Amino acid sequence: MTSRVFNLALFGFTETERRVMTSVLRLAAARGREYTLAEETSRASADMAIVDADDPEAVRQWQQCLRKGVPLPSLRVMADTSGVAADQVAINRPITVKRLLAGLDNVAIRNYRYVHDLSIRDDGDAEALTGSVLAQAANTARSTARSGLRALVVDDSAPVRKLMGIELGLFGIDADFAASGEAALEKLQGNSYDIVFLDLTLPGIDGHAVCKAIKRSRELKGIEVVMLTGRDSRLDRIRGAMAGCSAYLTKPVSQEQLHRIIEQLLPKEEFHGHHESAGG
């Protein structure tokens, strides 16, 4: 499973603090969080900035980049964060592993709708993600502008339903949930959906049967159906295609895989317009 790499521009900081940040980012890379430091000459192409907010010269250089129109979502480091506005991200000195990574993760979630370590898996535990990261992702998902698109997630795993809800919410997609095939068919009769994420193995009616029922229905057959499974077998894919599913994802499902499927299947003018505004 791949992880997105974010290039960071530094403004200010002592040599000691820079060495600390380099060590923290090296440690983070070993844990799946990919943040790298950009050269000062490459600030314009950076994805994020880390700013020494206690250094007037560093702040001046940072603001100069912003005035040039360089999009630099930023993490500010300062002695006292009590006066920081709610729409800004800042951490207190001294710089520690926990503070720096939490701050960078916060910027990534807010500005890129990206959550490191977030993958959809049967054996996963939603709480395995750092509590603050998961809470920030959930808060951002709730506050994200709605795209008008709606999904039904059908899975008997509560962690899968929770993480799928957060992931879809980060892209403005409202989601309903069902833990069984029977419950899914009930939801489908009373609601309108653009896409259904359907676990293959369900208690009672399995995913193939639910998919067939959707595609047989004149009212429902236009819904995109994505099969989710913990198995990656050719036979399962053939059965899914015969049932009429639009795509097939094997768990664990990374954010990149899920986003590609959403971009591929949902109305381009609706999803892509929202996606661009979310990533800015």
C-alpha positions in Angstrom: 0.0 0.0 0.0 1.4 3.4 -1.0 1.5 6.5 1.0 1.4 10.1 -0.3 4.6 12.0 0.1 4.4 15.7 1.3 7.2 18.0 0.5 7.9 20.5 3.4 9.4 24.0 3.2 11.0 25.4 6.4 11.0 29.0 7.3 13.4 29.9 10.1 14.4 27.6 13.1 17.7 27.0 14.7 20.1 24.3 13.5 19.2 22.3 16.6 15.5 22.4 15.8 16.1 21.6 12.2 18.1 18.5 13.2 15.2 17.5 15.6 12.7 17.8 12.7 14.9 15.8 10.3 15.1 13.0 12.9 11.3 13.1 13.5 10.5 12.9 9.8 13.0 10.0 9.3 11.2 8.2 12.1 7.8 9.1 10.6 8.8 7.6 7.3 9.5 4.3 8.9 6.0 4.3 10.3 4.3 5.1 6.9 4.1 8.9 7.2 5.9 10.4 4.3 7.1 14.0 4.9 10.3 15.2 3.3 12.2 18.5 3.6 12.5 20.7 0.5 15.5 22.7 -0.4 15.1 26.5 0.3 15.3 27.0 -3.5 12.3 24.7 -4.0 9.8 26.4 -1.6 7.5 27.3 -4.5 6.9 23.6 -5.2 6.4 22.5 -1.6 3.1 21.0 -0.4 3.3 22.5 3.1 5.3 25.0 5.2 6.6 24.8 8.7 7.1 28.3 10.0 9.0 29.6 13.0 6.2 32.0 14.1 8.5 33.5 16.8 11.0 34.7 14.2 9.9 37.9 12.4 12.2 37.3 9.5 10.9 33.8 9.0 7.4 35.1 9.1 8.2 37.8 6.6 9.7 35.3 4.1 6.7 33.0 4.6 4.2 35.8 4.0 6.2 36.9 0.9 5.7 33.5 -0.6 2.0 33.7 0.1 1.8 37.1 -1.5 3.3 35.6 -4.6 0.4 33.2 -4.8 2.3 30.1 -3.7 -0.3 27.8 -2.1 1.4 26.8 1.2 -0.8 25.2 3.8 1.2 25.9 6.9 2.1 24.6 10.4 3.2 27.4 12.7 5.6 26.6 15.6 5.5 29.1 18.5 6.1 29.5 22.2 2.4 30.3 22.9 -0.5 29.1 20.7 -3.3 30.5 22.8 -4.1 33.2 20.4 -4.1 31.1 17.2 -7.4 31.2 15.2 -9.4 28.1 14.8 -8.8 27.9 11.0 -5.0 27.9 11.6 -2.7 25.0 12.7 0.0 25.6 15.3 2.0 23.7 17.8 3.9 24.8 21.0 7.6 24.7 21.5 9.6 22.6 22.2 9.2 20.5 19.1 8.5 16.9 20.0 7.7 13.9 17.9 4.1 13.8 19.0 3.5 17.6 18.5 5.2 17.8 15.1 3.5 14.8 13.5 0.1 15.7 15.0 0.5 19.2 13.5 1.5 18.0 10.1 -1.2 15.3 10.0 -3.7 18.1 10.9 -2.5 20.2 7.9 -2.7 17.2 5.6 -6.2 16.4 6.7 -7.5 19.9 6.5 -6.0 20.9 3.2 -5.5 17.7 1.3 -8.2 15.5 2.8 -5.5 12.9 3.4 -5.1 10.8 6.5 -1.9 8.8 6.9 -2.5 5.1 7.9 -6.2 5.3 6.9 -7.0 2.0 5.1 -10.2 0.0 4.9 -9.6 -3.5 6.3 -11.7 -6.3 7.9 -9.2 -6.9 10.7 -8.6 -3.2 11.4 -9.5 -1.2 14.4 -10.6 2.3 13.8 -9.1 3.3 17.1 -5.7 2.0 16.0 -5.2 5.3 14.3 -3.9 8.0 16.7 -6.9 9.3 18.5 -6.3 12.9 17.7 -5.8 12.1 14.0 -9.0 10.1 13.8 -10.9 12.8 15.6 -9.5 15.5 13.3 -10.4 13.5 10.2 -13.9 13.0 11.5 -14.3 16.7 12.3 -13.0 17.7 8.9 -15.3 15.1 7.2 -18.3 16.6 9.0 -17.4 20.2 8.1 -16.5 19.5 4.4 -18.9 21.0 1.9 -21.4 18.5 0.6 -21.0 17.3 -3.0 -24.6 16.2 -3.3 -23.5 12.6 -3.8 -24.7 9.8 -1.6 -23.3 6.4 -0.9 -24.4 3.2 0.9 -21.7 1.2 2.7 -22.7 -2.4 3.3 -20.3 -4.3 5.6 -20.7 -6.3 8.8 -17.5 -4.8 10.2 -18.1 -1.8 12.4 -14.5 -0.4 11.9 -14.9 -0.7 8.1 -18.2 1.2 8.3 -16.7 3.9 10.5 -13.5 4.4 8.4 -15.5 4.4 5.1 -17.8 7.0 6.5 -14.9 9.3 7.4 -13.2 8.7 4.1 -16.3 9.5 2.0 -17.1 12.4 4.2 -13.7 14.0 3.5 -14.8 14.3 -0.1 -18.2 15.6 0.7 -20.1 12.3 0.1 -22.9 11.6 2.5 -23.1 7.9 3.6 -25.7 5.5 5.0 -24.7 2.1 6.4 -26.0 -1.4 6.6 -24.5 -4.4 8.3 -26.3 -7.1 6.3 -27.6 -7.8 2.8 -31.2 -7.7 4.0 -30.7 -4.3 5.7 -29.0 -3.0 2.5 -32.0 -4.0 0.4 -34.3 -2.2 2.8 -32.1 1.0 2.6 -32.1 0.8 -1.2 -35.9 0.7 -1.3 -36.4 3.9 0.7 -33.4 6.0 -0.4 -31.6 7.3 -3.4 -27.9 6.5 -3.8 -25.2 7.2 -6.4 -22.9 4.4 -5.4 -22.9 1.3 -3.1 -19.8 -0.2 -1.5 -20.8 -3.8 -0.9 -18.9 -6.4 1.1 -18.8 -9.7 -0.6 -19.2 -11.8 2.6 -22.2 -10.8 4.6 -24.5 -12.6 7.1 -27.6 -13.9 5.3 -27.8 -12.6 1.8 -24.2 -12.2 0.4 -22.9 -9.4 -1.7 -23.3 -11.1 -5.0 -27.0 -11.6 -4.3 -27.5 -8.0 -3.3 -25.6 -6.8 -6.4 -27.8 -9.0 -8.6 -31.0 -7.6 -6.9 -29.8 -4.0 -7.6 -29.1 -4.7 -11.2 -32.4 -6.5 -11.8 -34.3 -3.5 -10.5 -35.4 -0.9 -13.0 -35.3 1.7 -10.3 -31.9 0.7 -8.9 -29.8 -0.6 -11.8 -28.2 2.7 -12.6 -26.4 2.7 -9.2 -22.7 2.1 -9.3 -21.8 -1.0 -7.2 -18.2 -1.5 -5.9 -17.5 -4.9 -4.3 -15.3 -5.0 -1.2 -13.6 -8.3 -0.2 -10.8 -9.6 1.8 -10.0 -12.2 -0.9 -8.4 -11.5 -4.2 -9.4 -14.4 -6.4 -10.1 -14.5 -10.1 -13.3 -16.5 -9.5 -14.6 -13.8 -7.1 -13.9 -11.1 -9.8 -15.7 -13.2 -12.4 -18.7 -13.7 -10.1 -18.7 -10.0 -9.3 -18.7 -9.0 -13.0 -21.5 -11.5 -13.7 -23.5 -10.0 -10.9 -23.1 -6.6 -12.5 -20.7 -4.8 -10.2 -18.8 -1.7 -11.5 -15.5 -2.3 -9.8 -13.8 -4.6 -7.3 -11.6 -3.6 -4.4 -9.6 -6.0 -2.2 -9.1 -5.1 1.5 -7.1 -3.4 2.8 -8.2 -0.6 0.5 -5.9 2.4 0.5 -7.2 6.0 0.2 -5.6 6.2 -3.3 -7.5 3.2 -4.5 -10.7 4.4 -3.1 -10.3 7.8 -4.6 -9.5 6.4 -8.0 -12.7 4.4 -7.9 -14.8 7.3 -6.9 -13.3 9.5 -9.6 -13.8 6.8 -12.1 -17.4 6.1 -11.3 -19.2 9.1 -10.0 -20.4 12.1 -12.1 -17.3 14.0 -13.1 -18.7 17.5 -12.9 -19.9 16.9 -9.4 -17.1 15.0 -7.8 -14.1 16.6 -9.6 -15.4 20.1 -8.9 -15.6 19.3 -5.2 -12.3 17.4 -5.2 -10.4 20.4 -6.6 -11.9 22.8 -4.1 -11.1 20.5 -1.2 -7.5 20.1 -2.2 -6.7 23.8 -2.4 
